[in-house]
Amino acid sequence: MIKIIRTWLGQAPYPLAASVLFAQIALGVVLFAIFQEFVPLQLEARDSWTGYLLAIYGGSRFIFEPFAGALSDRIERKLGMVLGFILMLIGLVLMAIFWDAHAYLVFAAIFGLATAFLWPAVYAISADFYEASDRGKAVGFLNVAQLVGFGIGALIGAFLVNQIATLLFILAIVAIASALLIAIFRIPSYRGGGIIPKEEREKRPSLKTTLSKKLIFWSSLVLLVMVGVSIMIPAIRAYGTNQLEVSFSTLTLLLFPSIAAGAALYIPSGHFADSVGRTLPLIIGQLFVIAGGFIVAATRDPIMASAFTAFIFCGYVLSVPSLSAGMMDLAPASHRGTLIGLMVALSGLGLAIGPAIGGAIIDSFDAPQAFQAGSIAAAISLTAIVIYGLIYGYERPSPQHSETNNK
C-alpha cells in the first residue's frame, strides 16, 4: 500500500502542500466557523449574511487574482504567497479586535485579496515544474492538503466557536504564521522568466495573441462549475438548523464523511484526469453534484443528508484537478501566472455569484431550495462541458502536450 501511495505521489510538492495545509486551517476557521456561525449568532446577523460575506470574499478574489497572477509572471512566484499570508494575518488580527457584523464585510474583502495572491502562485509553481501528463496528480496532491487543512480548521472551529471564540482567532493566526514561515524558508525562489524558453524570453508574445477560443471556453467552465457548487454553501447551517434540527457541532460531524471521501478521492481524481483527459471527469463530477443536491433538498434524515452531501462534494473533487490541470495545459509559459490568475479569479467570481444567489434564496424561501438551485446550475454546467467535449474532444494529455495545441 505504501509503495502504491509513493507511486501516486511521485515528486510531490511537499513544502508547497505544507504551506497550503496551514493556510487552509485558517480559512476553514474563517469561512466555515466564523462566517457560518460566529457572525450570524454572536454578532446578531441573519443566516443570509453568510452568503453575502462569501460573495464579498469571492468578488475580491475575482478583482485581484489576474493582477496577482501577472505579478508572478513579472517578478516572482513565491512573492505572491508571502504577500497573501501577510494580508491574511492582517485580516485575522482585525477580525479578532473588531466584533462587528458590518466590519466583517471589509474583513471578507481583505481575505479575498489575500487569497488572490496565494492561488495563482501555487498553481503557477506547479505548472512550471510538472509536465502536462503529471499536472492532475500534482493538483490532486495539493488539493488533499487544501481539503485536510480546511477540514481541520472547520472541525476545530465548530467546537470552539460558541465556547472560546477568542481561542479560535488565535488558532487561525498561528496557522497562517506557520504557512508564512514555510513559504519563506522552504519554498524555492526563482524569477518567473527563468523558466521561459530563451526564444520566448527574447520576443515575449502579447497576452492577446496567447488567448484562444479553447482557453476562453475552458475558463467559462471554471466559472460555471464553481457557481453551481457554491450556491449550496450558505444553505449548510440553515439546513442543519431548520430541516435536520441539529446543533452546529453535530452538523459539522455530519459533514465529516464529505471531507474524508474528498481527501481519499483527490489524488485518484488527478490520476484519472491525467489518464482519460480533462473533460470526462468533469461530466461525472457534475452528475454527482446534480444527484446529490436534489436528494439532500428532499430528505430530512441526517444520515441520508450526510451521505449525499458527500456525494456533492465528491463531484466537486472529481472536477477540480481537471479544471486546474486543463488551465495549466492551455496557459503558455510566458503568461502562465496571468492566465492561471484568471482561472482562480473566475473561481472567485463563482464563489461570489453562487453564495449571493444562495443567500437570496434562503431569505426568500429556505435552505432546500438553495440545494435545488445548485443542482440546476450544475445541470447547466454539464451541458456546457458536453458541448466543449464535442467540439474539442476528450483527448488524454501527453507528456509533451503544450499550449501550442489550444487552437
C-alpha positions in Angstrom: 0.0 0.0 0.0 2.8 2.4 0.9 4.5 1.6 -2.4 1.3 2.4 -4.3 0.9 5.7 -2.4 4.5 6.7 -3.2 4.0 5.9 -6.9 0.9 8.0 -6.9 2.6 11.0 -5.3 5.9 10.8 -7.2 7.9 14.0 -6.6 5.0 15.7 -4.8 5.4 19.4 -3.9 5.7 18.8 -0.2 6.7 22.3 1.1 4.1 23.9 -1.2 1.5 21.5 0.2 2.5 22.2 3.8 2.0 25.9 3.4 -1.3 25.3 1.7 -2.3 22.9 4.6 -1.7 25.6 7.3 -3.3 28.3 5.2 -6.4 26.2 4.8 -6.7 25.6 8.5 -7.1 29.3 8.9 -9.5 29.5 6.0 -11.6 26.6 7.5 -11.9 28.6 10.7 -12.8 31.8 8.9 -15.0 30.7 6.0 -16.8 28.0 7.9 -16.9 28.6 11.7 -16.7 32.4 11.7 -18.7 33.2 8.6 -21.3 30.4 9.1 -21.8 30.5 12.9 -20.0 33.3 14.7 -21.2 36.2 12.6 -24.9 35.1 12.3 -25.2 34.2 16.0 -22.7 36.1 18.1 -22.8 39.3 16.0 -26.6 39.1 15.5 -26.7 39.0 11.7 -29.2 37.0 9.6 -28.4 33.5 8.2 -28.2 35.0 4.7 -25.2 37.1 6.0 -23.0 34.1 5.4 -23.8 34.2 1.7 -23.0 37.9 1.5 -19.7 37.5 3.3 -18.7 34.7 1.0 -19.9 36.8 -2.0 -17.6 39.7 -1.0 -14.7 37.3 -0.4 -15.2 35.7 -3.8 -15.7 39.1 -5.5 -12.5 40.4 -4.0 -10.6 37.4 -5.3 -12.1 37.9 -8.8 -11.0 41.5 -8.9 -7.4 41.0 -7.8 -6.3 37.5 -8.9 -5.5 38.4 -12.5 -3.2 41.2 -11.2 -1.6 38.8 -8.7 -1.0 36.2 -11.4 0.6 38.8 -13.7 2.8 39.8 -10.8 4.1 36.3 -10.5 5.0 36.4 -14.2 6.9 39.6 -14.0 8.6 39.3 -10.6 8.5 36.1 -8.5 6.0 33.3 -7.9 6.9 32.9 -4.2 6.4 36.6 -3.5 2.7 36.2 -4.2 2.4 33.5 -1.5 4.2 35.6 1.1 2.1 38.7 0.3 -1.1 36.6 0.6 -0.1 35.2 4.0 0.8 38.6 5.4 -2.6 40.0 4.3 -4.4 37.1 5.9 -2.6 37.8 9.2 -3.7 41.4 9.0 -7.3 40.4 8.3 -7.3 37.9 11.2 -6.0 40.4 13.7 -8.7 42.9 12.6 -11.4 40.2 13.0 -10.1 39.4 16.5 -10.2 43.0 17.6 -13.4 44.3 15.9 -16.5 42.2 16.6 -19.0 44.0 14.4 -21.0 42.4 11.6 -20.6 45.3 9.2 -16.9 45.5 9.8 -16.7 41.8 8.7 -17.8 42.8 5.2 -14.5 44.7 5.0 -12.6 41.8 6.5 -14.1 39.4 4.0 -12.7 41.6 1.2 -9.3 41.6 2.8 -9.3 37.8 2.9 -10.4 37.7 -0.7 -7.4 40.0 -1.6 -5.1 37.7 0.4 -6.3 34.6 -1.3 -5.9 36.4 -4.7 -2.2 36.4 -4.2 -1.9 32.9 -2.9 -3.6 30.6 -5.5 -2.1 32.0 -8.8 1.4 31.5 -7.3 0.6 27.9 -6.0 -0.8 26.7 -9.4 1.8 28.5 -11.5 4.6 27.0 -9.5 3.0 23.5 -10.0 2.6 24.2 -13.7 6.2 25.3 -14.0 7.6 22.1 -12.5 5.3 19.4 -13.9 4.6 18.1 -17.4 1.0 18.1 -18.6 0.8 14.3 -18.0 1.6 14.8 -14.3 -0.3 18.0 -13.5 -3.5 16.4 -12.5 -1.6 14.3 -9.9 0.2 17.4 -8.6 -3.0 19.4 -8.3 -4.7 16.4 -6.6 -1.9 16.2 -4.0 -2.2 20.0 -3.3 -5.9 19.7 -3.0 -5.6 16.9 -0.5 -3.6 19.3 1.6 -6.1 22.0 1.0 -9.1 19.9 1.9 -7.5 18.3 5.0 -6.4 21.7 6.3 -9.9 23.2 5.7 -11.5 20.2 7.4 -9.2 20.5 10.5 -10.0 24.3 10.7 -13.7 23.7 10.2 -14.0 20.9 12.7 -12.0 22.6 15.5 -13.8 25.9 14.8 -17.2 24.2 15.1 -16.5 23.1 18.6 -14.8 26.3 19.7 -16.9 29.0 18.1 -19.6 29.0 20.7 -17.3 28.2 23.6 -14.0 30.1 23.4 -14.2 32.3 20.3 -11.0 34.2 21.1 -9.0 30.9 21.0 -10.4 30.4 17.5 -8.8 33.5 16.2 -5.5 32.6 17.9 -5.5 29.2 16.2 -6.1 30.8 12.8 -3.3 33.4 13.4 -0.8 30.6 14.4 -1.8 28.6 11.3 -1.2 31.5 9.0 2.1 32.4 10.7 3.3 28.7 10.1 2.3 28.9 6.5 4.2 32.1 6.1 7.4 30.7 7.7 7.2 27.6 5.4 6.8 29.8 2.3 9.8 32.0 3.3 12.2 29.3 4.2 11.2 26.1 2.4 9.7 27.1 -1.0 12.5 27.9 -3.5 12.7 31.4 -5.1 13.1 31.7 -8.8 12.1 34.5 -11.2 9.1 33.7 -13.4 11.1 34.5 -16.5 13.8 32.0 -15.6 11.6 29.0 -16.7 10.5 30.6 -20.0 12.4 29.3 -23.1 15.1 31.6 -24.4 13.5 32.3 -27.7 10.2 33.2 -25.9 12.0 35.5 -23.5 13.7 37.4 -26.3 10.3 38.0 -28.0 7.6 37.7 -25.4 4.2 37.5 -27.1 1.4 39.8 -26.0 -1.3 38.3 -23.8 -3.9 38.9 -26.5 -2.0 36.6 -29.0 -1.9 33.8 -26.5 -5.6 33.6 -26.0 -7.7 31.1 -27.9 -11.3 30.1 -28.2 -10.5 26.9 -26.4 -8.9 28.6 -23.5 -11.8 31.1 -23.2 -14.3 28.3 -23.3 -12.4 26.4 -20.6 -12.4 29.5 -18.4 -16.1 29.7 -18.7 -16.4 26.1 -17.5 -14.4 27.0 -14.4 -16.9 29.8 -13.6 -20.0 27.7 -14.2 -18.8 24.7 -12.1 -18.0 27.0 -9.2 -21.3 28.8 -9.3 -23.3 25.5 -9.1 -21.5 24.1 -6.1 -21.2 27.4 -4.2 -24.9 28.2 -4.4 -25.3 25.4 -1.8 -22.7 26.7 0.7 -24.8 29.3 2.6 -27.5 26.8 3.0 -25.5 24.4 5.1 -26.1 26.0 8.5 -29.7 26.9 7.8 -30.4 23.4 6.5 -28.9 21.8 9.7 -30.9 24.1 12.0 -34.3 24.2 10.2 -34.5 20.9 8.4 -32.3 18.5 10.4 -32.8 20.3 13.7 -29.2 19.6 14.9 -26.6 21.8 16.6 -23.7 23.4 14.6 -21.2 21.0 16.1 -23.3 18.0 15.2 -23.8 19.4 11.7 -20.0 19.6 11.3 -19.7 15.9 12.3 -22.3 15.1 9.7 -20.1 16.8 7.1 -17.0 14.7 8.1 -17.8 11.9 5.6 -17.6 14.5 2.9 -14.2 15.6 4.0 -12.9 12.1 4.3 -14.3 11.0 1.0 -12.9 14.1 -0.7 -9.5 13.6 0.8 -9.4 10.0 -0.4 -10.6 10.9 -3.9 -8.4 13.9 -4.7 -5.2 12.1 -5.8 -7.1 9.3 -7.7 -9.1 12.1 -9.4 -5.8 13.7 -10.5 -4.6 10.4 -11.9 -8.0 10.0 -13.6 -7.7 13.4 -15.3 -4.2 12.6 -16.5 -5.3 9.2 -17.8 -8.6 9.9 -19.6 -8.4 13.6 -20.3 -9.8 16.7 -18.6 -13.4 16.6 -19.8 -14.8 13.2 -18.8 -14.1 13.7 -15.0 -16.0 17.0 -15.2 -19.0 15.3 -16.7 -19.0 12.6 -14.0 -18.5 15.2 -11.3 -21.4 17.3 -12.3 -23.7 14.3 -12.4 -22.7 13.6 -8.8 -23.5 17.3 -7.8 -26.9 17.2 -9.6 -28.0 14.0 -7.9 -26.6 14.8 -4.5 -28.2 18.3 -4.5 -31.7 17.2 -5.3 -31.6 14.3 -2.8 -30.3 16.5 0.0 -33.1 19.0 -0.7 -35.7 16.3 -0.4 -34.5 14.4 2.7 -34.9 15.3 6.4 -32.9 12.3 7.6 -29.4 13.3 9.0 -27.7 10.1 7.8 -29.1 10.5 4.3 -28.2 14.1 4.2 -24.6 13.3 5.3 -24.2 10.6 2.7 -25.5 12.7 -0.2 -23.6 15.8 0.9 -20.5 13.6 0.5 -21.9 12.8 -3.0 -22.0 16.5 -3.8 -18.5 17.1 -2.5 -17.1 14.1 -4.4 -18.5 15.6 -7.6 -16.6 18.8 -6.8 -13.4 16.9 -6.0 -13.6 15.0 -9.3 -13.8 18.3 -11.1 -11.1 20.4 -9.5 -7.9 18.5 -10.8 -9.3 18.5 -14.3 -10.2 22.2 -14.2 -6.9 23.3 -12.8 -4.7 21.0 -14.9 -6.6 21.9 -18.0 -5.9 25.5 -17.5 -2.2 24.7 -16.8 -2.1 22.9 -20.2 -3.6 25.8 -22.1 -1.6 28.6 -20.4 1.7 29.4 -22.2 4.7 29.8 -20.0 5.1 33.5 -20.9 1.8 34.3 -19.4 1.2 31.3 -17.1 0.8 33.2 -13.9 -1.6 35.7 -15.5 -3.8 33.1 -17.1 -3.9 30.9 -14.1 -4.7 34.0 -12.1 -7.6 34.4 -14.5 -8.7 30.8 -13.7 -8.7 31.3 -9.9 -10.3 34.7 -10.4 -13.1 33.1 -12.2 -13.3 30.6 -9.3 -13.6 33.6 -7.0 -16.3 35.1 -9.2 -18.2 31.8 -9.0 -17.7 32.0 -5.2 -19.2 35.5 -5.3 -22.2 34.8 -7.6 -23.1 31.4 -6.1 -23.3 32.4 -2.4 -25.1 35.6 -3.2 -27.8 33.6 -5.1 -27.9 31.1 -2.3 -28.2 33.8 0.4 -31.1 35.4 -1.5 -32.9 32.1 -2.0 -32.6 31.4 1.8 -34.0 34.8 2.6 -36.9 34.3 0.1 -37.6 30.5 0.6 -35.4 28.1 2.6 -32.3 26.0 2.5 -33.6 23.1 0.4 -34.4 25.4 -2.4 -30.8 26.6 -2.4 -29.7 22.9 -2.9 -32.2 22.6 -5.7 -30.9 25.7 -7.4 -27.3 24.5 -7.1 -28.3 21.2 -8.9 -30.0 23.2 -11.7 -26.9 25.3 -12.1 -24.7 22.1 -12.2 -27.0 20.8 -15.0 -26.3 23.9 -17.0 -22.5 23.3 -16.4 -22.9 19.7 -17.5 -24.5 20.9 -20.8 -21.6 23.3 -21.4 -19.0 20.6 -20.6 -20.6 18.1 -23.1 -20.6 20.8 -25.8 -16.9 21.5 -25.1 -16.1 17.8 -25.4 -18.0 17.5 -28.7 -16.0 20.5 -30.1 -12.5 19.8 -28.7 -12.6 16.1 -28.0 -11.7 14.1 -24.9 -8.0 13.5 -25.6 -5.6 12.4 -22.9 -2.8 14.9 -22.3 0.6 13.6 -23.4 3.9 14.3 -21.6 4.8 16.8 -24.4 1.3 18.3 -24.5 1.7 22.1 -24.6 -0.1 25.4 -25.2 0.5 25.0 -28.9 -2.4 22.6 -29.0 -5.1 25.0 -27.8 -6.5 26.4 -31.0 
